[in-house]
Amino acid sequence: MFSAIDIAIWFILKNNAEVLEHEATNDDYEVYEGITHLKLQKLLYYAQGVCLAITGNTLFNEEIQAWQHGPVVAEVYDRFKENGRNNITIEIDENIKSNIRNIENNREISEILNMVYDNFAIYTAWQLREMSHVKNGPWDNAVSQGRKVISIDDIRTYFENEIVTDV
């Protein structure tokens, strides 16, 4: 199991690699945007949901809370909040390299994260926010029931039935 921050950093580095590849190939047909705080939070939500639907297990233990603009992992918010609406950049140290290697060496998790990135990073942060606010979805259920935390069971059921329907 990984921490939500480890997974967040994986998404940031994956996006950085995609942007560099785009720049190196002068790809005028694709639009690549950086990872903002809002987008990162939604990618974490989708990664947790897809992992639950496919494996039955959580990707990370930190709770996902129902905030105004959708699902949020508070620990990740606290780590990157100084970026505001700007693209997130990070300094890579040996600890980060080791954590990323561990993620990449876990074939099942690596495949899930790449699947989530390929299917959801194509959307803007605001599109992902709107997608996370779907009526009767996990975030909506938590908000309508006055709960601060989005239930793991709600996330699992929703992703099994609505997102990863061929599992």
Beta strands, then each sheet from edge to edge (+ up, - down):
strand 1: 65-67
strand 2: 70-72
sheet 1: 1+ 2-
end
